[in-house]
Amino acid sequence: MRTPAAALLVLGLAGSLVGCAGEPDGPGDVRAQAGVQDVTARPTQYCVGGEPQLYEATPPIVEVSPDTTISLTVPEVIADRGWQVQVFDERLQEVIGEVEVPEGTTTFDGINSSDVVPPAFYLVVVEDKGGDCGEWTGAWPVGFLRAGG
């Protein structure tokens, strides 16, 4: 069982990140698709060359209809290490759930917009721990706003 504590740190910093120079040298972006919406999320943090890196990145917000499948696609390097999806409230402060993703999965479509109770929420792709930075992992938040909420 993975603890969401690391993600809380990630997300607590998301609003006040200090950016590093240039584009991230990390693994790239995460793609989120829901209905006709197709967005990319940049990492808010990642381990580069054994050093924790923070990035200024505004999470994309996707408007979704009820009962819409949400598909998340990660770079292969993240799929190889392993990842999960953490569900947060609309302020990126409270973990309200976790979704395990099968090892080696690049695209995961096991989340529906109606699975989450509040109409506004974030899904955060969180890389598994254990890389060159130990507890420090990559994180990519994407916001969702469900119609009718």
C-alpha positions as CSV (number, residue, x, y, z in Angstrom):
1,M,0.0,0.0,0.0
2,R,1.4,3.4,-1.0
3,T,1.0,6.3,1.3
4,P,-0.5,9.5,-0.2
5,A,1.7,11.6,2.1
6,A,4.3,12.2,-0.6
7,A,1.5,13.4,-3.0
8,L,0.3,15.8,-0.4
9,L,3.7,17.4,-0.3
10,V,3.7,17.5,-4.1
11,L,0.2,19.1,-4.3
12,G,0.7,21.4,-1.4
13,L,3.6,22.9,-3.3
14,A,1.8,23.0,-6.7
15,G,0.4,26.4,-6.0
16,S,3.7,27.9,-5.0
17,L,6.3,26.1,-7.0
18,V,9.7,27.6,-7.7
19,G,10.5,26.8,-11.3
20,C,13.8,25.5,-12.6
21,A,15.4,27.0,-15.6
22,G,14.2,25.8,-19.0
23,E,12.0,22.8,-19.9
24,P,12.0,19.8,-17.6
25,D,14.6,17.2,-18.4
26,G,12.2,14.6,-17.0
27,P,10.1,12.0,-18.7
28,G,7.7,14.3,-20.5
29,D,4.0,15.0,-20.2
30,V,1.0,13.0,-19.2
31,R,-2.0,12.9,-21.6
32,A,-5.5,13.1,-20.2
33,Q,-8.5,12.3,-22.4
34,A,-12.2,12.6,-21.5
35,G,-14.8,12.6,-24.3
36,V,-13.6,15.1,-26.9
37,Q,-11.2,16.8,-24.4
38,D,-7.5,15.9,-24.9
39,V,-5.0,17.8,-22.7
40,T,-1.4,17.3,-21.6
41,A,-0.1,17.9,-18.1
42,R,3.4,18.9,-17.3
43,P,5.1,17.5,-14.2
44,T,5.1,19.7,-11.0
45,Q,8.0,17.7,-9.8
46,Y,10.4,15.0,-11.0
47,C,13.8,13.5,-10.2
48,V,16.4,14.4,-12.7
49,G,19.9,13.0,-12.5
50,G,19.3,12.0,-8.8
51,E,18.2,15.6,-7.9
52,P,14.7,16.5,-7.0
53,Q,13.3,19.2,-9.4
54,L,10.2,21.4,-9.0
55,Y,8.6,23.0,-12.0
56,E,6.1,25.8,-12.5
57,A,3.2,24.1,-14.1
58,T,-0.4,25.0,-14.0
59,P,-2.5,21.9,-14.1
60,P,-5.0,21.8,-17.0
61,I,-8.7,21.8,-16.1
62,V,-11.0,19.6,-18.2
63,E,-14.8,20.0,-18.3
64,V,-16.5,16.6,-18.4
65,S,-20.0,15.2,-18.7
66,P,-21.2,12.7,-16.1
67,D,-20.4,9.1,-16.9
68,T,-17.4,9.9,-19.1
69,T,-14.4,7.6,-19.3
70,I,-11.2,9.3,-18.3
71,S,-8.0,8.0,-20.0
72,L,-4.5,8.8,-18.7
73,T,-1.4,8.0,-20.7
74,V,2.1,8.2,-19.2
75,P,5.5,8.1,-20.9
76,E,7.0,4.6,-21.1
77,V,9.6,5.4,-18.5
78,I,6.9,6.0,-16.0
79,A,4.9,2.9,-17.0
80,D,8.1,0.8,-16.5
81,R,8.7,2.2,-13.0
82,G,5.0,2.0,-12.1
83,W,2.4,4.6,-11.2
84,Q,-0.9,5.2,-9.5
85,V,-3.7,7.8,-9.7
86,Q,-4.5,9.8,-6.6
87,V,-7.8,11.5,-6.4
88,F,-7.8,14.9,-4.7
89,D,-10.4,17.5,-3.8
90,E,-10.9,20.7,-5.8
91,R,-8.1,22.4,-3.9
92,L,-5.4,19.7,-4.2
93,Q,-5.3,19.4,-0.4
94,E,-7.2,16.3,0.6
95,V,-6.7,12.8,-0.8
96,I,-10.1,11.3,-1.4
97,G,-9.0,8.1,-3.1
98,E,-6.3,6.1,-4.8
99,V,-6.5,4.0,-7.9
100,E,-3.9,1.3,-8.5
101,V,-2.6,1.0,-12.0
102,P,-1.4,-2.4,-13.2
103,E,2.4,-2.6,-13.6
104,G,3.7,-1.8,-17.0
105,T,0.5,0.0,-18.1
106,T,1.0,3.0,-20.4
107,T,-2.6,4.0,-20.8
108,F,-5.2,3.5,-18.0
109,D,-8.9,4.1,-18.6
110,G,-10.4,2.7,-15.5
111,I,-11.7,5.9,-14.1
112,N,-15.2,7.4,-14.9
113,S,-16.1,11.1,-14.2
114,S,-19.0,9.9,-12.1
115,D,-16.7,7.7,-9.9
116,V,-15.7,10.7,-7.9
117,V,-18.3,12.3,-5.6
118,P,-17.5,16.0,-5.7
119,P,-18.1,17.6,-9.1
120,A,-14.7,19.3,-9.1
121,F,-11.6,17.1,-8.4
122,Y,-8.0,16.5,-9.4
123,L,-6.5,13.3,-10.7
124,V,-2.8,13.2,-10.0
125,V,-0.5,10.7,-11.8
126,V,2.1,9.8,-9.2
127,E,5.2,7.8,-10.1
128,D,6.1,4.9,-7.8
129,K,8.8,5.6,-5.2
130,G,12.2,4.1,-5.3
131,G,14.1,5.9,-8.1
132,D,17.3,7.8,-7.8
133,C,15.6,10.3,-5.5
134,G,14.2,7.8,-3.1
135,E,10.9,9.1,-1.7
136,W,10.7,11.9,-4.2
137,T,8.6,11.0,-7.2
138,G,7.2,12.5,-10.3
139,A,3.7,14.1,-10.2
140,W,1.3,15.3,-12.9
141,P,-2.0,16.9,-11.7
142,V,-5.1,17.3,-14.0
143,G,-8.2,19.0,-12.8
144,F,-11.8,17.9,-13.7
145,L,-15.1,19.8,-13.5
146,R,-18.1,17.6,-14.0
147,A,-21.2,19.2,-15.5
148,G,-24.3,19.3,-13.4
149,G,-22.4,19.6,-10.2
